[in-house]
């Protein structure tokens, strides 16, 4: 066979090329096919967890809807709805703050509606209240404010004692309190 290759060099090259070129093309196509398959397999591996999460969400859809309605109920319990006017919320907040402080025995000496501040999803409705009373009355009014719904937050708080008069030395010390109260109103 070596003799034939040496004597028929041109034919040997042609026969070799006809064997090597198809083998090279076959290996090239096989390599490309395996590379594409590996790419698709990587995509499948990244998609499978997403599909599993989506299937889990579909299976838990009813529980998620119930939880979402619970969140909406809690949100509606703590903020004023979008349908209410911010001026009405301000007036309501001022009236409720005066009522709560008055019921606990505090004497409201001044209250002022502050400008509404607009944020991303809420209007910040504020009222500044100045009241006078004893420490127990202040404690009662603060606990009543904490229980009120929609929620009333205390944005700032300043308290200082009032001077006692000489003839009423045995009276309980009174405080003057300045509070800035805040409620939230939903906006979309």
N, CA, C and O atoms as a DFTB+ gen file, in Angstrom:
752 C
 N C O
     1  1       0.833      -1.180       0.000
     2  2       0.000       0.000       0.000
     3  2       0.884       1.252       0.000
     4  3       0.536       2.250      -0.631
     5  1       1.996       1.209       0.683
     6  2       2.876       2.363       0.683
     7  2       3.420       2.623      -0.717
     8  3       3.607       3.761      -1.149
     9  1       3.650       1.573      -1.360
    10  2       4.168       1.708      -2.710
    11  2       3.164       2.409      -3.607
    12  3       3.523       3.269      -4.411
    13  1       1.932       2.039      -3.462
    14  2       0.868       2.655      -4.295
    15  2       0.740       4.149      -3.984
    16  3       0.563       4.949      -4.902
    17  1       0.826       4.547      -2.685
    18  2       0.725       5.950      -2.301
    19  2       1.890       6.725      -2.898
    20  3       1.714       7.860      -3.342
    21  1       3.085       6.125      -2.916
    22  2       4.237       6.820      -3.462
    23  2       4.131       6.947      -4.978
    24  3       4.534       7.958      -5.553
    25  1       3.605       5.946      -5.598
    26  2       3.533       5.982      -7.052
    27  2       2.327       6.766      -7.556
    28  3       2.384       7.356      -8.635
    29  1       1.291       6.780      -6.828
    30  2       0.083       7.495      -7.243
    31  2      -0.239       8.607      -6.227
    32  3      -1.296       8.615      -5.598
    33  1       0.653       9.486      -6.102
    34  2       0.559      10.538      -5.095
    35  2      -0.693      11.413      -5.299
    36  3      -1.395      11.725      -4.337
    37  1      -0.954      11.786      -6.491
    38  2      -2.113      12.623      -6.776
    39  2      -3.418      11.903      -6.451
    40  3      -4.318      12.490      -5.850
    41  1      -3.519      10.686      -6.829
    42  2      -4.726       9.899      -6.537
    43  2      -4.869       9.693      -5.034
    44  3      -5.980       9.735      -4.507
    45  1      -3.767       9.473      -4.348
    46  2      -3.804       9.266      -2.896
    47  2      -4.307      10.529      -2.197
    48  3      -5.064      10.449      -1.230
    49  1      -3.884      11.689      -2.691
    50  2      -4.340      12.950      -2.092
    51  2      -5.840      13.116      -2.332
    52  3      -6.569      13.527      -1.429
    53  1      -6.295      12.807      -3.516
    54  2      -7.724      12.920      -3.808
    55  2      -8.543      11.952      -2.974
    56  3      -9.595      12.322      -2.454
    57  1      -8.086      10.738      -2.842
    58  2      -8.804       9.743      -2.023
    59  2      -8.776      10.190      -0.557
    60  3      -9.790      10.092       0.133
    61  1      -7.660      10.667      -0.087
    62  2      -7.558      11.153       1.295
    63  2      -8.474      12.346       1.546
    64  3      -9.135      12.430       2.581
    65  1      -8.502      13.262       0.589
    66  2      -9.361      14.446       0.730
    67  2     -10.821      14.048       0.730
    68  3     -11.618      14.612       1.479
    69  1     -11.185      13.078      -0.104
    70  2     -12.576      12.643      -0.130
    71  2     -12.954      11.929       1.158
    72  3     -14.136      11.861       1.494
    73  1     -12.008      11.411       1.867
    74  2     -12.310      10.796       3.164
    75  2     -12.245      11.818       4.303
    76  3     -13.078      11.774       5.208
    77  1     -11.283      12.726       4.278
    78  2     -11.062      13.671       5.382
    79  2     -12.088      14.811       5.364
    80  3     -12.595      15.186       6.422
    81  1     -12.402      15.363       4.203
    82  2     -13.321      16.504       4.138
    83  2     -14.704      16.121       4.673
    84  3     -15.233      16.864       5.500
    85  1     -15.324      15.011       4.257
    86  2     -16.619      14.662       4.841
    87  2     -16.518      14.370       6.346
    88  3     -17.427      14.704       7.105
    89  1     -15.420      13.752       6.771
    90  2     -15.255      13.488       8.209
    91  2     -15.132      14.812       8.970
    92  3     -15.705      14.963      10.049
    93  1     -14.380      15.778       8.406
    94  2     -14.247      17.096       9.027
    95  2     -15.589      17.800       9.081
    96  3     -15.950      18.361      10.116
    97  1     -16.334      17.780       7.983
    98  2     -17.653      18.414       7.958
    99  2     -18.603      17.742       8.960
   100  3     -19.375      18.411       9.647
   101  1     -18.531      16.428       9.026
   102  2     -19.377      15.708       9.982
   103  2     -19.038      16.123      11.416
   104  3     -19.938      16.392      12.211
   105  1     -17.761      16.175      11.745
   106  2     -17.351      16.571      13.097
   107  2     -17.707      18.035      13.372
   108  3     -18.074      18.375      14.498
   109  1     -17.606      18.901      12.368
   110  2     -17.971      20.298      12.522
   111  2     -19.467      20.447      12.816
   112  3     -19.858      21.182      13.723
   113  1     -20.291      19.752      12.050
   114  2     -21.738      19.802      12.270
   115  2     -22.081      19.189      13.622
   116  3     -22.941      19.711      14.332
   117  1     -21.434      18.110      13.984
   118  2     -21.670      17.476      15.284
   119  2     -21.291      18.423      16.422
   120  3     -22.019      18.525      17.410
   121  1     -20.163      19.112      16.291
   122  2     -19.745      20.072      17.323
   123  2     -20.731      21.227      17.441
   124  3     -21.079      21.632      18.550
   125  1     -21.184      21.761      16.308
   126  2     -22.172      22.846      16.327
   127  2     -23.477      22.378      16.965
   128  3     -24.081      23.105      17.753
   129  1     -23.904      21.191      16.631
   130  2     -25.149      20.652      17.183
   131  2     -25.034      20.480      18.697
   132  3     -25.964      20.820      19.428
   133  1     -23.919      19.963      19.167
   134  2     -23.723      19.794      20.613
   135  2     -23.637      21.143      21.326
   136  3     -24.115      21.279      22.452
   137  1     -23.031      22.136      20.680
   138  2     -22.938      23.474      21.268
   139  2     -24.316      24.122      21.380
   140  3     -24.638      24.724      22.405
   141  1     -25.126      24.002      20.336
   142  2     -26.482      24.549      20.370
   143  2     -27.305      23.828      21.419
   144  3     -28.063      24.454      22.160
   145  1     -27.156      22.503      21.486
   146  2     -27.883      21.721      22.494
   147  2     -27.499      22.152      23.901
   148  3     -28.365      22.246      24.771
   149  1     -26.218      22.417      24.143
   150  2     -25.777      22.861      25.468
   151  2     -26.382      24.225      25.809
   152  3     -26.774      24.463      26.952
   153  1     -26.459      25.121      24.816
   154  2     -27.094      26.420      25.046
   155  2     -28.556      26.268      25.409
   156  3     -29.046      26.907      26.340
   157  1     -29.259      25.408      24.659
   158  2     -30.671      25.168      24.963
   159  2     -30.838      24.512      26.327
   160  3     -31.785      24.812      27.054
   161  1     -29.926      23.623      26.673
   162  2     -30.011      22.968      27.979
   163  2     -29.808      23.981      29.105
   164  3     -30.468      23.880      30.140
   165  1     -28.914      24.952      28.930
   166  2     -28.729      26.016      29.921
   167  2     -29.998      26.838      30.075
   168  3     -30.392      27.189      31.187
   169  1     -30.645      27.147      28.932
   170  2     -31.903      27.892      28.998
   171  2     -32.969      27.088      29.716
   172  3     -33.726      27.631      30.521
   173  1     -33.032      25.823      29.434
   174  2     -34.022      24.959      30.096
   175  2     -33.743      24.920      31.594
   176  3     -34.672      24.979      32.400
   177  1     -32.470      24.820      31.972
   178  2     -32.123      24.775      33.394
   179  2     -32.496      26.055      34.119
   180  3     -32.848      26.012      35.297
   181  1     -32.426      27.210      33.431
   182  2     -32.814      28.462      34.088
   183  2     -34.320      28.670      34.075
   184  3     -34.851      29.357      34.948
   185  1     -35.012      28.097      33.115
   186  2     -36.462      28.257      33.026
   187  2     -37.199      27.318      33.982
   188  3     -38.260      27.671      34.498
   189  1     -36.655      26.139      34.219
   190  2     -37.345      25.158      35.066
   191  2     -37.705      25.700      36.447
   192  3     -38.841      25.494      36.877
   193  1     -36.804      26.386      37.179
   194  2     -37.218      26.927      38.491
   195  2     -38.318      27.974      38.370
   196  3     -39.190      28.059      39.234
   197  1     -38.283      28.766      37.309
   198  2     -39.334      29.770      37.117
   199  2     -40.689      29.095      36.886
   200  3     -41.708      29.513      37.435
   201  1     -40.677      28.064      36.078
   202  2     -41.923      27.336      35.825
   203  2     -42.431      26.704      37.110
   204  3     -43.632      26.722      37.379
   205  1     -41.531      26.148      37.900
   206  2     -41.941      25.542      39.178
   207  2     -42.537      26.600      40.104
   208  3     -43.540      26.339      40.768
   209  1     -41.933      27.791      40.157
   210  2     -42.492      28.870      40.986
   211  2     -43.867      29.275      40.487
   212  3     -44.788      29.474      41.279
   213  1     -44.004      29.397      39.184
   214  2     -45.304      29.770      38.621
   215  2     -46.359      28.703      38.919
   216  3     -47.502      29.035      39.230
   217  1     -45.987      27.438      38.826
   218  2     -46.928      26.372      39.151
   219  2     -47.303      26.431      40.627
   220  3     -48.456      26.194      40.987
   221  1     -46.338      26.743      41.477
   222  2     -46.628      26.902      42.906
   223  2     -47.573      28.061      43.152
   224  3     -48.476      27.958      43.982
   225  1     -47.375      29.169      42.439
   226  2     -48.278      30.309      42.574
   227  2     -49.688      29.966      42.106
   228  3     -50.672      30.369      42.725
   229  1     -49.775      29.221      41.011
   230  2     -51.093      28.819      40.517
   231  2     -51.786      27.926      41.541
   232  3     -52.986      28.065      41.779
   233  1     -51.038      27.018      42.139
   234  2     -51.616      26.121      43.143
   235  2     -52.059      26.881      44.390
   236  3     -53.049      26.508      45.020
   237  1     -51.348      27.929      44.749
   238  2     -51.640      28.698      45.965
   239  2     -52.420      29.978      45.671
   240  3     -52.498      30.859      46.527
   241  1     -52.992      30.093      44.484
   242  2     -53.660      31.322      44.076
   243  2     -54.754      31.741      45.056
   244  3     -54.839      32.914      45.419
   245  1     -55.575      30.813      45.479
   246  2     -56.688      31.156      46.373
   247  2     -56.164      31.658      47.724
   248  3     -56.677      32.635      48.270
   249  1     -55.150      30.989      48.252
   250  2     -54.579      31.430      49.528
   251  2     -53.951      32.813      49.386
   252  3     -54.053      33.640      50.292
   253  1     -53.304      33.064      48.256
   254  2     -52.707      34.384      48.018
   255  2     -53.780      35.463      47.901
   256  3     -53.608      36.573      48.403
   257  1     -54.883      35.134      47.239
   258  2     -55.977      36.109      47.134
   259  2     -56.558      36.434      48.511
   260  3     -56.855      37.592      48.802
   261  1     -56.717      35.424      49.347
   262  2     -57.227      35.658      50.702
   263  2     -56.254      36.514      51.504
   264  3     -56.668      37.428      52.217
   265  1     -54.961      36.221      51.386
   266  2     -53.963      37.021      52.108
   267  2     -53.958      38.463      51.604
   268  3     -53.812      39.396      52.394
   269  1     -54.115      38.647      50.308
   270  2     -54.150      39.996      49.745
   271  2     -55.376      40.760      50.228
   272  3     -55.288      41.950      50.530
   273  1     -56.505      40.089      50.301
   274  2     -57.695      40.775      50.816
   275  2     -57.512      41.118      52.288
   276  3     -57.999      42.150      52.749
   277  1     -56.810      40.255      53.034
   278  2     -56.501      40.569      54.429
   279  2     -55.616      41.789      54.548
   280  3     -55.812      42.622      55.433
   281  1     -54.637      41.899      53.655
   282  2     -53.753      43.068      53.655
   283  2     -54.555      44.316      53.304
   284  3     -54.364      45.372      53.907
   285  1     -55.453      44.195      52.329
   286  2     -56.287      45.339      51.964
   287  2     -57.170      45.760      53.128
   288  3     -57.376      46.953      53.354
   289  1     -57.698      44.781      53.873
   290  2     -58.524      45.115      55.037
   291  2     -57.696      45.838      56.094
   292  3     -58.153      46.819      56.680
   293  1     -56.492      45.360      56.334
   294  2     -55.614      46.006      57.312
   295  2     -55.266      47.410      56.831
   296  3     -55.260      48.358      57.617
   297  1     -54.979      47.541      55.543
   298  2     -54.638      48.853      55.003
   299  2     -55.833      49.800      55.118
   300  3     -55.673      50.955      55.511
   301  1     -57.020      49.319      54.780
   302  2     -58.208      50.157      54.890
   303  2     -58.509      50.507      56.342
   304  3     -59.118      51.539      56.623
   305  1     -58.084      49.652      57.259
   306  2     -58.295      49.915      58.677
   307  2     -57.337      50.988      59.204
   308  3     -57.631      51.640      60.206
   309  1     -56.208      51.171      58.544
   310  2     -55.184      52.089      59.047
   311  2     -55.060      53.402      58.288
   312  3     -54.456      54.347      58.795
   313  1     -55.619      53.482      57.080
   314  2     -55.511      54.731      56.321
   315  2     -56.884      55.150      55.817
   316  3     -57.806      54.340      55.719
   317  1     -56.995      56.427      55.503
   318  2     -58.225      56.933      54.911
   319  2     -58.249      56.533      53.439
   320  3     -57.211      56.569      52.778
   321  1     -59.416      56.151      52.912
   322  2     -59.471      55.717      51.512
   323  2     -59.280      56.874      50.541
   324  3     -59.391      58.046      50.902
   325  1     -58.996      56.514      49.330
   326  2     -58.754      57.494      48.264
   327  2     -60.007      58.320      47.981
   328  3     -59.915      59.468      47.545
   329  1     -61.161      57.739      48.227
   330  2     -62.422      58.420      47.901
   331  2     -62.707      59.618      48.803
   332  3     -63.538      60.460      48.464
   333  1     -62.022      59.707      49.959
   334  2     -62.255      60.849      50.847
   335  2     -61.394      62.031      50.422
   336  3     -60.278      61.861      49.931
   337  1     -61.924      63.212      50.615
   338  2     -61.219      64.446      50.275
   339  2     -60.176      64.741      51.350
   340  3     -60.436      64.527      52.534
   341  1     -59.004      65.228      50.955
   342  2     -57.950      65.499      51.937
   343  2     -58.372      66.595      52.921
   344  3     -57.968      66.561      54.084
   345  1     -59.167      67.553      52.480
   346  2     -59.658      68.591      53.400
   347  2     -60.606      67.985      54.422
   348  3     -60.588      68.365      55.593
   349  1     -61.431      67.043      53.984
   350  2     -62.337      66.360      54.911
   351  2     -61.557      65.510      55.900
   352  3     -61.923      65.430      57.072
   353  1     -60.480      64.873      55.438
   354  2     -59.633      64.076      56.330
   355  2     -58.975      64.993      57.354
   356  3     -58.902      64.650      58.534
   357  1     -58.493      66.160      56.915
   358  2     -57.873      67.115      57.839
   359  2     -58.861      67.565      58.910
   360  3     -58.529      67.602      60.095
   361  1     -60.072      67.906      58.489
   362  2     -61.092      68.351      59.445
   363  2     -61.473      67.224      60.396
   364  3     -61.646      67.446      61.595
   365  1     -61.603      66.023      59.863
   366  2     -61.943      64.862      60.698
   367  2     -60.835      64.568      61.702
   368  3     -61.107      64.299      62.872
   369  1     -59.591      64.619      61.245
   370  2     -58.451      64.372      62.139
   371  2     -58.413      65.405      63.254
   372  3     -58.173      65.058      64.410
   373  1     -58.645      66.668      62.922
   374  2     -58.645      67.723      63.931
   375  2     -59.774      67.502      64.937
   376  3     -59.560      67.616      66.144
   377  1     -60.960      67.190      64.453
   378  2     -62.105      66.977      65.348
   379  2     -61.893      65.755      66.241
   380  3     -62.187      65.797      67.435
   381  1     -61.382      64.668      65.661
   382  2     -61.161      63.451      66.455
   383  2     -60.062      63.665      67.495
   384  3     -60.178      63.183      68.622
   385  1     -59.005      64.379      67.131
   386  2     -57.932      64.652      68.092
   387  2     -58.467      65.488      69.251
   388  3     -58.167      65.204      70.411
   389  1     -59.248      66.505      68.948
   390  2     -59.828      67.343      70.012
   391  2     -60.766      66.507      70.897
   392  3     -60.763      66.643      72.120
   393  1     -61.575      65.634      70.255
   394  2     -62.510      64.802      71.010
   395  2     -61.773      63.826      71.924
   396  3     -62.122      63.691      73.097
   397  1     -60.763      63.150      71.399
   398  2     -60.020      62.162      72.192
   399  2     -59.317      62.837      73.361
   400  3     -59.378      62.342      74.486
   401  1     -58.652      63.957      73.110
   402  2     -57.963      64.655      74.194
   403  2     -58.960      65.193      75.214
   404  3     -58.702      65.146      76.417
   405  1     -60.091      65.700      74.746
   406  2     -61.112      66.223      75.657
   407  2     -61.734      65.126      76.512
   408  3     -61.990      65.344      77.696
   409  1     -61.982      63.952      75.938
   410  2     -62.577      62.851      76.694
   411  2     -61.645      62.341      77.788
   412  3     -62.099      61.853      78.822
   413  1     -60.354      62.456      77.557
   414  2     -59.416      61.987      78.576
   415  2     -59.164      63.047      79.653
   416  3     -58.412      62.801      80.597
   417  1     -59.785      64.217      79.520
   418  2     -59.667      65.248      80.538
   419  2     -58.688      66.357      80.202
   420  3     -58.529      67.297      80.981
   421  1     -58.033      66.264      79.061
   422  2     -57.092      67.302      78.651
   423  2     -57.892      68.512      78.149
   424  3     -58.977      68.358      77.588
   425  1     -57.354      69.694      78.354
   426  2     -57.973      70.923      77.854
   427  2     -57.214      71.336      76.597
   428  3     -56.044      71.714      76.665
   429  1     -57.892      71.260      75.444
   430  2     -57.265      71.635      74.177
   431  2     -57.305      73.151      74.065
   432  3     -58.377      73.754      74.022
   433  1     -56.135      73.755      74.017
   434  2     -56.066      75.212      73.957
   435  2     -55.905      75.734      72.530
   436  3     -56.224      76.891      72.254
   437  1     -55.415      74.894      71.628
   438  2     -55.220      75.323      70.256
   439  2     -55.098      74.099      69.369
   440  3     -54.536      73.085      69.782
   441  1     -55.616      74.184      68.162
   442  2     -55.393      73.144      67.156
   443  2     -55.360      73.806      65.795
   444  3     -56.067      74.780      65.537
   445  1     -54.526      73.258      64.932
   446  2     -54.307      73.877      63.632
   447  2     -54.108      72.785      62.593
   448  3     -53.305      71.875      62.794
   449  1     -54.835      72.871      61.484
   450  2     -54.647      71.952      60.370
   451  2     -53.433      72.421      59.573
   452  3     -53.347      73.586      59.184
   453  1     -52.510      71.514      59.336
   454  2     -51.288      71.837      58.589
   455  2     -51.479      71.465      57.115
   456  3     -52.349      70.655      56.796
   457  1     -50.684      72.041      56.221
   458  2     -50.822      71.718      54.798
   459  2     -50.581      70.221      54.535
   460  3     -49.741      69.585      55.171
   461  1     -51.338      69.694      53.588
   462  2     -51.210      68.282      53.212
   463  2     -49.923      68.104      52.413
   464  3     -49.638      68.871      51.493
   465  1     -49.145      67.078      52.781
   466  2     -47.917      66.758      52.052
   467  2     -48.186      65.538      51.182
   468  3     -48.650      64.511      51.677
   469  1     -47.903      65.643      49.911
   470  2     -48.132      64.537      48.982
   471  2     -46.851      63.731      48.851
   472  3     -45.776      64.280      48.611
   473  1     -46.982      62.431      49.011
   474  2     -45.860      61.513      48.835
   475  2     -46.225      60.516      47.729
   476  3     -47.222      60.710      47.032
   477  1     -45.441      59.466      47.563
   478  2     -45.629      58.517      46.468
   479  2     -47.051      57.979      46.390
   480  3     -47.735      58.177      45.386
   481  1     -47.497      57.305      47.433
   482  2     -48.824      56.674      47.389
   483  2     -49.752      57.188      48.472
   484  3     -50.881      56.712      48.592
   485  1     -49.295      58.158      49.269
   486  2     -50.120      58.663      50.364
   487  2     -50.070      60.186      50.429
   488  3     -49.082      60.817      50.054
   489  1     -51.167      60.752      50.917
   490  2     -51.183      62.142      51.369
   491  2     -50.925      62.108      52.866
   492  3     -51.561      61.338      53.586
   493  1     -50.001      62.931      53.345
   494  2     -49.738      63.032      54.776
   495  2     -50.572      64.194      55.303
   496  3     -50.281      65.356      55.021
   497  1     -51.603      63.873      56.065
   498  2     -52.514      64.865      56.612
   499  2     -52.104      65.111      58.059
   500  3     -52.083      64.181      58.865
   501  1     -51.776      66.363      58.396
   502  2     -51.247      66.673      59.726
   503  2     -52.089      67.720      60.438
   504  3     -52.693      68.597      59.821
   505  1     -52.105      67.594      61.766
   506  2     -52.773      68.552      62.637
   507  2     -51.846      68.812      63.813
   508  3     -51.263      67.885      64.376
   509  1     -51.716      70.079      64.179
   510  2     -50.925      70.449      65.354
   511  2     -51.907      70.780      66.469
   512  3     -52.819      71.584      66.282
   513  1     -51.718      70.155      67.634
   514  2     -52.629      70.323      68.765
   515  2     -51.825      70.735      69.993
   516  3     -50.781      70.155      70.290
   517  1     -52.324      71.738      70.698
   518  2     -51.739      72.157      71.971
   519  2     -52.793      71.886      73.040
   520  3     -53.933      72.335      72.918
   521  1     -52.415      71.151      74.090
   522  2     -53.369      70.791      75.142
   523  2     -52.685      70.875      76.494
   524  3     -51.458      70.846      76.593
   525  1     -53.503      70.979      77.533
   526  2     -53.003      71.089      78.895
   527  2     -53.745      70.072      79.756
   528  3     -54.953      69.881      79.611
   529  1     -53.006      69.425      80.653
   530  2     -53.634      68.463      81.551
   531  2     -52.602      67.776      82.413
   532  3     -51.414      68.096      82.378
   533  1     -53.085      66.824      83.188
   534  2     -52.207      66.081      84.085
   535  2     -51.583      64.907      83.345
   536  3     -52.008      64.547      82.247
   537  1     -50.566      64.319      83.966
   538  2     -49.821      63.233      83.345
   539  2     -50.718      62.029      83.067
   540  3     -50.601      61.414      82.007
   541  1     -51.619      61.676      84.001
   542  2     -52.522      60.537      83.791
   543  2     -53.457      60.802      82.613
   544  3     -53.752      59.893      81.837
   545  1     -53.917      62.030      82.479
   546  2     -54.794      62.384      81.367
   547  2     -54.035      62.287      80.042
   548  3     -54.584      61.830      79.039
   549  1     -52.787      62.711      80.042
   550  2     -51.961      62.609      78.851
   551  2     -51.756      61.139      78.475
   552  3     -51.861      60.769      77.305
   553  1     -51.470      60.322      79.463
   554  2     -51.285      58.890      79.222
   555  2     -52.548      58.278      78.633
   556  3     -52.471      57.501      77.681
   557  1     -53.699      58.613      79.182
   558  2     -54.971      58.093      78.675
   559  2     -55.217      58.569      77.241
   560  3     -55.651      57.783      76.398
   561  1     -54.951      59.824      76.960
   562  2     -55.193      60.335      75.605
   563  2     -54.240      59.699      74.593
   564  3     -54.642      59.429      73.462
   565  1     -52.995      59.458      74.975
   566  2     -52.046      58.805      74.062
   567  2     -52.467      57.373      73.753
   568  3     -52.353      56.922      72.613
   569  1     -52.956      56.656      74.771
   570  2     -53.412      55.290      74.509
   571  2     -54.679      55.289      73.655
   572  3     -54.859      54.398      72.825
   573  1     -55.566      56.282      73.848
   574  2     -56.757      56.387      73.002
   575  2     -56.378      56.729      71.559
   576  3     -56.987      56.215      70.621
   577  1     -55.386      57.585      71.380
   578  2     -54.910      57.907      70.032
   579  2     -54.320      56.671      69.349
   580  3     -54.501      56.480      68.147
   581  1     -53.620      55.841      70.109
   582  2     -53.009      54.638      69.542
   583  2     -54.063      53.629      69.093
   584  3     -53.832      52.883      68.142
   585  1     -55.212      53.595      69.760
   586  2     -56.267      52.643      69.405
   587  2     -57.187      53.150      68.301
   588  3     -57.942      52.364      67.730
   589  1     -57.143      54.432      67.989
   590  2     -58.073      55.013      67.027
   591  2     -57.789      54.485      65.619
   592  3     -56.630      54.301      65.246
   593  1     -58.833      54.244      64.848
   594  2     -58.716      53.822      63.453
   595  2     -59.551      54.725      62.580
   596  3     -60.671      55.050      62.975
   597  1     -59.097      55.147      61.438
   598  2     -57.783      54.973      60.838
   599  2     -56.686      55.528      61.745
   600  3     -56.906      56.460      62.519
   601  1     -55.539      54.950      61.630
   602  2     -54.449      55.208      62.559
   603  2     -54.053      56.683      62.598
   604  3     -54.022      57.367      61.576
   605  1     -53.756      57.143      63.796
   606  2     -53.217      58.482      64.007
   607  2     -51.802      58.296      64.560
   608  3     -51.605      57.669      65.601
   609  1     -50.835      58.844      63.853
   610  2     -49.439      58.751      64.261
   611  2     -49.021      60.073      64.891
   612  3     -49.492      61.139      64.496
   613  1     -48.138      59.989      65.869
   614  2     -47.598      61.199      66.486
   615  2     -46.287      61.511      65.783
   616  3     -45.296      60.796      65.931
   617  1     -46.304      62.588      65.020
   618  2     -45.140      62.974      64.239
   619  2     -44.114      63.714      65.089
   620  3     -42.912      63.488      64.948
   621  1     -44.581      64.594      65.968
   622  2     -43.678      65.280      66.892
   623  2     -44.439      65.481      68.208
   624  3     -45.667      65.565      68.239
   625  1     -43.670      65.554      69.274
   626  2     -44.265      65.633      70.608
   627  2     -43.349      66.484      71.487
   628  3     -42.140      66.262      71.551
   629  1     -43.953      67.459      72.159
   630  2     -43.191      68.316      73.066
   631  2     -44.052      68.557      74.299
   632  3     -45.200      68.984      74.180
   633  1     -43.513      68.290      75.468
   634  2     -44.264      68.495      76.713
   635  2     -43.382      69.261      77.695
   636  3     -42.176      69.031      77.785
   637  1     -44.013      70.173      78.426
   638  2     -43.285      70.874      79.478
   639  2     -44.252      71.183      80.613
   640  3     -45.445      71.380      80.382
   641  1     -43.732      71.226      81.846
   642  2     -44.603      71.438      83.006
   643  2     -45.044      72.899      83.104
   644  3     -44.333      73.815      82.689
   645  1     -46.236      73.084      83.664
   646  2     -46.742      74.426      83.944
   647  2     -46.329      74.812      85.360
   648  3     -46.137      73.946      86.214
   649  1     -46.199      76.062      85.596
   650  2     -45.837      76.530      86.938
   651  2     -47.018      76.331      87.878
   652  3     -48.166      76.583      87.513
   653  1     -46.728      75.886      89.063
   654  2     -47.768      75.747      90.084
   655  2     -47.988      77.097      90.750
   656  3     -47.051      77.859      90.989
   657  1     -49.222      77.361      91.034
   658  2     -49.478      78.584      91.804
   659  2     -49.234      78.290      93.282
   660  3     -49.387      77.148      93.713
   661  1     -48.868      79.276      94.043
   662  2     -48.505      79.077      95.450
   663  2     -49.689      78.584      96.281
   664  3     -49.497      77.796      97.207
   665  1     -50.898      79.025      95.972
   666  2     -52.039      78.625      96.796
   667  2     -52.487      77.190      96.496
   668  3     -53.164      76.584      97.326
   669  1     -52.127      76.626      95.324
   670  2     -52.539      75.268      94.984
   671  2     -51.337      74.326      94.965
   672  3     -51.148      73.590      93.997
   673  1     -50.543      74.338      95.994
   674  2     -49.326      73.532      96.063
   675  2     -49.623      72.035      96.038
   676  3     -48.825      71.265      95.504
   677  1     -50.764      71.600      96.609
   678  2     -51.032      70.170      96.658
   679  2     -51.662      69.641      95.362
   680  3     -51.838      68.431      95.221
   681  1     -51.995      70.501      94.442
   682  2     -52.538      70.059      93.158
   683  2     -51.477      69.293      92.374
   684  3     -50.278      69.520      92.530
   685  1     -51.949      68.383      91.529
   686  2     -51.056      67.626      90.646
   687  2     -50.435      68.575      89.627
   688  3     -51.067      69.534      89.185
   689  1     -49.217      68.298      89.273
   690  2     -48.514      69.114      88.272
   691  2     -49.204      68.961      86.920
   692  3     -49.511      67.845      86.502
   693  1     -49.446      70.060      86.247
   694  2     -50.039      70.004      84.910
   695  2     -48.963      70.199      83.852
   696  3     -47.927      70.818      84.095
   697  1     -49.236      69.659      82.680
   698  2     -48.311      69.736      81.551
   699  2     -48.982      70.454      80.395
   700  3     -50.196      70.366      80.214
   701  1     -48.193      71.152      79.629
   702  2     -48.661      71.661      78.344
   703  2     -47.964      70.828      77.279
   704  3     -46.742      70.683      77.271
   705  1     -48.783      70.283      76.376
   706  2     -48.280      69.348      75.372
   707  2     -48.566      69.911      73.987
   708  3     -49.672      70.370      73.705
   709  1     -47.566      69.869      73.141
   710  2     -47.727      70.222      71.737
   711  2     -47.443      68.969      70.926
   712  3     -46.344      68.417      70.981
   713  1     -48.453      68.521      70.166
   714  2     -48.305      67.317      69.353
   715  2     -48.623      67.636      67.905
   716  3     -49.540      68.401      67.605
   717  1     -47.858      67.043      67.025
   718  2     -48.198      67.096      65.610
   719  2     -48.649      65.696      65.234
   720  3     -47.852      64.758      65.226
   721  1     -49.939      65.558      64.921
   722  2     -50.540      64.269      64.610
   723  2     -50.620      64.087      63.104
   724  3     -50.765      65.054      62.357
   725  1     -50.524      62.837      62.666
   726  2     -50.467      62.537      61.239
   727  2     -51.378      61.360      60.941
   728  3     -51.402      60.378      61.682
   729  1     -52.127      61.465      59.850
   730  2     -52.881      60.339      59.301
   731  2     -52.564      60.250      57.818
   732  3     -52.169      61.231      57.187
   733  1     -52.746      59.060      57.280
   734  2     -52.450      58.836      55.877
   735  2     -53.734      58.690      55.068
   736  3     -54.705      58.085      55.524
   737  1     -53.724      59.253      53.861
   738  2     -54.832      59.117      52.924
   739  2     -54.255      58.521      51.646
   740  3     -53.261      59.016      51.115
   741  1     -54.882      57.459      51.156
   742  2     -54.388      56.777      49.972
   743  2     -54.607      57.616      48.726
   744  3     -55.641      58.266      48.570
   745  1     -53.623      57.592      47.847
   746  2     -53.763      58.174      46.506
   747  2     -53.208      57.176      45.527
   748  3     -52.367      56.354      45.892
   749  1     -53.646      57.226      44.319
   750  2     -53.161      56.254      43.307
   751  2     -52.371      56.949      42.242
   752  3     -51.885      56.304      41.313
